[in-house]
Amino acid sequence: MSVNPADRAAAGSAAYGPMSAVGDERPVLDVRGLSVSIGGHDLLHDLTFSIRRGERVGLIGESGSGKSLTSLALLGLLPEGARVTGSARLAGVEHDVVGARDRELAQVRGNEVSMVFQEPMTALNPTMRVGAQVAETIVMHAGRGDRPEAGRGAVRERVATLLDQVGLPSTAEIARAYPHQLSGGQRQRVVLAIALANDPGLLVCDEPTTALDVTVQARVLDLIVRGVEARNSALLFITHDLSVVATVCERVLVMYGGRIVEAGPVSEVFTRPRHRYTEGLLAASDLEGADPLEPLETIPGSVPPAGMFPEGCVFRTRCAHATTECEVLPPWSGATPEHGYACVHPAGVDR
Amino acid sequence: MTAEPTQPTEAIEGTERVRGPGEVDAVPLVGQPHVRRRAGASLVVGGVLVAVVVLMALVSFVWTPHDPTLVNAEARLRDVGDPDYWLGTDKFGRDVFSQILVGARTTLFVGVVAVGVAGLIGVPLGIVSAMATGWLGETVMRAMDLLLAFPALLLAIMFSAIYGGSTLVAMIAIGIATIPIFARIVRSGALQVLSSEYILAARAAGRSPWAIGLRHVLPNVSSLVIVQASVAFAIAVLAEAALSFLGYGTPPPIPSWGRMLQESQELLYSAPRLAFIPGAAIALAVLGFNLLGDGLRDRYDPRLEDRR
């Protein structure tokens, strides 16, 4: 079986080198039993995973499987009225993100953890010069903890360095520009510069390249990986583009119906998927192996609306292998939450 | 009251939306890129008209052809074009041109006071009510509805009756009555801004609600405020004229365009110029502020600026 993303996985890890995590270090992000419900709908179920310093982890799944909600939950940005249980702890932060007050979270956001959003066209304030927006993030967290107080000149210098690091030419001119004067790719670089401004321990990217041109995509991905590598930051990369995950990440979490259904190293998950959902995702994105005369592989049906996922295995209503056994929640196969799957009829067993 | 689900938030909340006098539509100004139209013309014409009013007010401090309050029985009811009195004199023999010059001060003063009061209170209230979730925002807006239901001129007359008739008192009253218009415009704009991704991004970067309100929401609703301010300025000028006409505004002998209009009414047939001149001054000033507001919005909103 020739799977396109898997080939990329091999090429990807060669391009960016092996993961530089230290095994016994406390993880940068440690999520345990995180569940979110809004308006009586259970949207995230019992998420457990952790990311270590320097690790790059992908979070994949179709639209509506809860990826973006997970990222918002990690930053405590869920809409009012969301009920959150479980815990999400960041290295260097005393309190749990879950249940923390907004004032406490404000010091963490942009400092310990920061985020790159999907849409670069709307992620910047249209009435502020982009340099000022980068500077704001620096000044806001300056003097806090071990960060030095920032003088005016030092901030301007830091802004120039950051813009230079994300590959923006003639930075003085860019810093004075308003967002509408920049292209989509340039804006996303500015957003990335803002996110990296305070060397966060964890960078969360929510489909950062989906809105970009393919050629620009590759450059921005490269900058993201370089950015986190230079800072030895952890990266949580949310996308539905499997080849991007294969290029950028070392580990992957497959999400469906608000649950993590499979997790493991990219090379393994993408070459030997165990959960039937992962298998379907890979088959659907395997363009090279597809017969041009045949219709492309798809996963039958569509993602149910929020809160309408079935009991037991969340995927069983769309799964060709589903039996009555799937009506109870399948157990996690692996010894750690980092590696395993939750499927009663895993793929690749009979082979 | 049943509301259709597709209607905007205001309607769903179950409140009849009463449009205040001179309230401008908030929808097309925020978020939607729209084509620049006649930016140059309205800015220039409005700017010139407003500049003329300002210039007249400034000149009146150092020079007027005659003392505007000097009663001269020998020079009563001179016609326009008189060599000594360029725009003629009124029934007391006071120079009309001098009164118009000094009246421009009154006009600017009332506009600044009324818009200042309305803007300084209304804009923060609008932003706060948009950002505060729950009872606070609702309470503020219901209070605004209550205030809006009260006629502005009546409020001004009431204030004058209680605190004594003066331009300042009347204009503070007009300003207070205009607060809800600012609050509502700003609130609807702010709600739109708050739902945008850069606000989420700002929160994700750890910005406090205060900083978000001040640095991100306020600049993005400023175009609404500018347009509303120019409209409110024009309303205030008209209100002062109306109040002075009724005898509750600027007390004599301070010259005011509105009171000149009032004093001219008994001579409307014999000397219509006495009504026409201050009337034209009021009309041109109001037109000027409206055009200037339009032009400023089209010109200085960075979101409408062309890519360089």
HADDOCK unambig.tbl for C-alpha pairs under 7 A between the chains (distance, minus, plus):
assign (segid A and resid 75 and name CA) (segid B and resid 204 and name CA) 6.72 0.50 0.50
assign (segid A and resid 106 and name CA) (segid B and resid 206 and name CA) 4.04 0.50 0.50
assign (segid A and resid 106 and name CA) (segid B and resid 207 and name CA) 6.15 0.50 0.50
assign (segid A and resid 106 and name CA) (segid B and resid 208 and name CA) 6.40 0.50 0.50
assign (segid A and resid 107 and name CA) (segid B and resid 206 and name CA) 5.88 0.50 0.50
assign (segid A and resid 108 and name CA) (segid B and resid 206 and name CA) 6.70 0.50 0.50
assign (segid A and resid 109 and name CA) (segid B and resid 204 and name CA) 5.47 0.50 0.50
assign (segid A and resid 109 and name CA) (segid B and resid 205 and name CA) 5.07 0.50 0.50
assign (segid A and resid 109 and name CA) (segid B and resid 206 and name CA) 4.33 0.50 0.50
assign (segid A and resid 110 and name CA) (segid B and resid 204 and name CA) 6.28 0.50 0.50
assign (segid A and resid 110 and name CA) (segid B and resid 205 and name CA) 3.83 0.50 0.50
assign (segid A and resid 110 and name CA) (segid B and resid 206 and name CA) 5.22 0.50 0.50
assign (segid A and resid 114 and name CA) (segid B and resid 204 and name CA) 6.34 0.50 0.50
assign (segid A and resid 114 and name CA) (segid B and resid 205 and name CA) 6.10 0.50 0.50
assign (segid A and resid 115 and name CA) (segid B and resid 204 and name CA) 6.39 0.50 0.50
assign (segid A and resid 122 and name CA) (segid B and resid 196 and name CA) 6.80 0.50 0.50
assign (segid A and resid 122 and name CA) (segid B and resid 197 and name CA) 5.51 0.50 0.50
assign (segid A and resid 122 and name CA) (segid B and resid 198 and name CA) 5.83 0.50 0.50
assign (segid A and resid 123 and name CA) (segid B and resid 197 and name CA) 5.02 0.50 0.50
assign (segid A and resid 123 and name CA) (segid B and resid 198 and name CA) 3.99 0.50 0.50
assign (segid A and resid 123 and name CA) (segid B and resid 201 and name CA) 6.09 0.50 0.50
assign (segid A and resid 124 and name CA) (segid B and resid 198 and name CA) 4.95 0.50 0.50
assign (segid A and resid 125 and name CA) (segid B and resid 198 and name CA) 5.68 0.50 0.50
assign (segid A and resid 125 and name CA) (segid B and resid 216 and name CA) 6.61 0.50 0.50
assign (segid A and resid 126 and name CA) (segid B and resid 303 and name CA) 6.24 0.50 0.50
assign (segid A and resid 127 and name CA) (segid B and resid 219 and name CA) 6.28 0.50 0.50
assign (segid A and resid 127 and name CA) (segid B and resid 220 and name CA) 6.26 0.50 0.50
assign (segid A and resid 127 and name CA) (segid B and resid 302 and name CA) 6.17 0.50 0.50
assign (segid A and resid 127 and name CA) (segid B and resid 303 and name CA) 6.97 0.50 0.50
assign (segid A and resid 137 and name CA) (segid B and resid 205 and name CA) 6.64 0.50 0.50
assign (segid A and resid 180 and name CA) (segid B and resid 303 and name CA) 6.98 0.50 0.50
assign (segid A and resid 180 and name CA) (segid B and resid 307 and name CA) 6.90 0.50 0.50
assign (segid A and resid 181 and name CA) (segid B and resid 307 and name CA) 5.13 0.50 0.50
assign (segid A and resid 181 and name CA) (segid B and resid 308 and name CA) 6.57 0.50 0.50
